[in-house]
Amino acid sequence: MTLLPELYMLLFSVFFLFLSLGKKKMSVFATAKILALTGFAVTLVCSGARGELFYWAYRVDFFSQVFKVLLSAGFTLMIFMFEKEDEVENLTEYFMFLGFSTLGLMILVSSVELISIVVSLEISSFSLYAVVPLRKAQTVKQLEAAMKYLFFGAISTGIMLYGMGYLYGMAHSTYLADVMTKLPQFLTNPLGVLAIILALTAFFFKLSLFPFHFWAPDIYEGASDATTTFIATIPKIAAAALLIRLAMLASVEPVPLATVIVVLAAFSMTLGNLVGLVQKDMKRLLAYSGIAHAGYLLMGLLSFNREGNAAIIYYIAVYLFMNLACFYVVMLISRRGENVSVNDLSGLSRRSPLLALTLAVAAFSLAGIPPTGGFTGKFFLFVSAFEAGYLAIVIIAAVNTVLSIFYYLNLVRVSYSRESEDPQPLHLAFHEKALCYIFNLLILFLGLLPFGLLDLFRRAV
Amino acid sequence: MSPVLTMNPFGFPILSTVIFLPLVGVFFILFLRDERKIKGVAFVAGLLTFLVSLVLFFSFDSGTPLFQFGERLDWIPAYHISYVLGVDGISIMLIVLTAMISPLCVLCSWKAIATRVKEFMVCILLMEMAMIGVFCSLDFILFYVFWEAMLIPMYLLIAVWGGPQKDYASLKFFIYTLFGSVFLLVAIIALYLANGTFSIPEAMFKAYGFQFQCWVFLAFAIAFAIKVPMFPFHTWLPAAHTEAPTAGSVLLASILLKMGTYGFMRFCLPIVPQASFYFTPMMVVLSIVAIIYGGFVCLGQTDMKKLIAYSSVAHMGFVTLGIFTFTVYGFMGAMLQMLNHGVTTGALFLMVGIIYERTHSREIYDNAGLGKLMPAYVGFLCLFTFSAFAFPGTNSFVGELYVLIGAFAKSKTTGFFAVVGVVVAAAYMLRLLKQIVWGRDDERDLKDLNIREWVYLLPLAVFVLWVGLFPRPFIRIMENTLMHLQMQLNRVSQ
């Protein structure tokens, strides 16, 4: 029972592994959808599981289960969004890799020991390295992206291991709890602070936080829409989980660390939003938006208390849905899997009013305009950072909100007030419409009625 | 329930009804396809809202300065955010004004909006909901959500149904307003951390430190000054007004601009009184600059809509001037001017819309010499322009008189400059009127007002004359709240 979600994900991947060996007779998409949905149900059912496994290296608690549910929800939605036969090669293997990657992330959110963290992170990363080049539409870009992703990922893992070596040397233990109880000693030592930052590199890399963001735009642009959707949302959830886990275990308020976080957050959001202003390609734009959002997310870490941590979980949940909504619009516009530029959106409100509405809701949510979830999440983050006394970062984030509105609003503007040269109506199938409505309702629900989920997240941290 | 909020005497939550009736209209519209039916439903929803708001108006107890018709629900208990509604003498009239203007906006777009009627009506109704919500909220976050939620339909109104430069105008409008709002949010969080609650009444007249007050005031002021708009933040206004469709201009002028001055009265004065006193010279100077600068810019305009847009800057200068005199007369004048400007300027935009539908031009010269062709139109125009420059017997005269009394009581120089503004207003408004009525002689085939246009101009005209000749009922309803506010301000200043 305690390991059921992970085991199920393993089965999911192994099933597709065997499927890829035989002749394809059954519909891969339908199978994947059914299996993913079952997986989500299983994860939900197991959300009450508790336990410590593998010599206390693996902790199944409410916190980890909440994240597993989020991961599974993201994965399921992503599987439901993705249904273009000709977008990627080796479809069955593709699903297998995605399954393995999600499995790694699920293990990651439960790991409380350095080695298991590294192993689970690598399970996830290696699957993704394999997935990036599987795009059909272009030949050069996705290879470039795959190489970059591999190198950046490997280097960031190397740096992480280097930092973990220091941590082990100073704490004489690989258990996170032991490391964090030694935190006061680390903080008096500049090397200690450096070690923690280095050890976190791989997670900053996954979150595409400044200065580990360089990969994001190229990989988003090069990888197929479905792959990008996965990379842009699901690993970020797990990375945020690990950061929160560390913050939960911190015994004292680590002031020097907070300073580093403030600087990284400020640079990340400012850089992401400024560069986002000039982007023409939708996916590149969303990459820079992701860099900025990593900065917002980090604000919640500053308070090192329950409110801040719950705010991060809330924001990452909102971020998952609004980002998926944006990518879904991109996917549906590019019928043949080619990249969508901002100009391709022109006339969208005539071609398909529902898609234009979904994009508008998601964009306003990303920008943080009420009554969407993006506002509510950002508001919680602002309050927690302000409460901890970091007014400067709150003001920087507020100004950044204004900066970012330029390009988010631009998406709405192009789709609503530009006319397209070729106004062919986009016909959506029933399930596509349903998914759009689900995204819209979820984003508005998270914006207007946050109390239930928020209480849940507060219990988790 | 806090002592400043009296319970709702009705058996049902009347304020929520007023706020969410337009949303019910939206719900019905979503299922309709026939454009006539859509328009009809939108109008009926607006009309019902207006009727309920009249119930509110007539059962309002003007003898008490407390917040009335209170409703309270927990919303996000973890952050002490609740759904609290209540109205007092400051907000009640603005709610009625909003509810009155919105159905008129539906009427005036009956023919003018030919494309995407459904979305247009949804936007108007959503605007109405958010605007009434802003005036009713007694919780900062609730207020902020309504305040920001207003941006989206307004943006769409300009960006989708606007004029040739709609792209530029709508973007400018959105970014200006959002820029102010984020500072408002930071100030709200600061107040929350000081008070432990987002309740607005509980944040009033607390002994905050002076420095804290100054920062909060500045954050509030930038948000509200952009919305009013006060000089130097006014540049979004002419662009947005000119490009917006008629209904959008009317909503902008009549209600949205009032949000800024409402914010000053509801937040700046009671929450950070000492900082408000401290910054009074700055605010007064900016108001005077707005009055005179706005007036002179109007003199040079050839586009009717632009002229009226700039005249809004001048008129709103009177409102902020009245607020920052800190006298009961000044407050009353400001409140009255908010209503008057809402009615008069809204009506003037409607007039421009009417003529634009016929001649497809907003240039004064293209529309000159209508005196003989459209006598009824010119009659209404006459009334509203007279009201715009505060001719005795019209509503603005009463309002401006009160503001001037307040201003002269405060300082003679201020009063003098304000009077200059009044004279300039007469000049630019009469210039407009003269051109339109007698500008040139030619024969054109223009139809005079039809019944629909009569229907939406008449209530406004009645209001203009009613307040002009018998303002007592309107004064009475806000009197107690304003006197109470002034008393408390006096207590703090000593």
Interface residues (C-beta under 8 A of the other chain):
Chain A: E307 A310 S349 P353 A360 F364 I369 P370 P371 F375 F379 F380 F382 V383 F386 E387 L391 V394 I395 A398 V399 T401 V402 I405 F406 L409 V412 R413 Y416 S417 L448 P450 F451 L454 D455 R458
Chain B: D74 W75 I76 P77 A78 Y79 E119 I141 Y144 V145 F146 E148 A149 L151 I152 Y155 L156 A159 V160 G162 K166 D167 S170 L171 F174 I175 L178 F179 V182 F183 L185 V186 I189 A190 Y192 L193
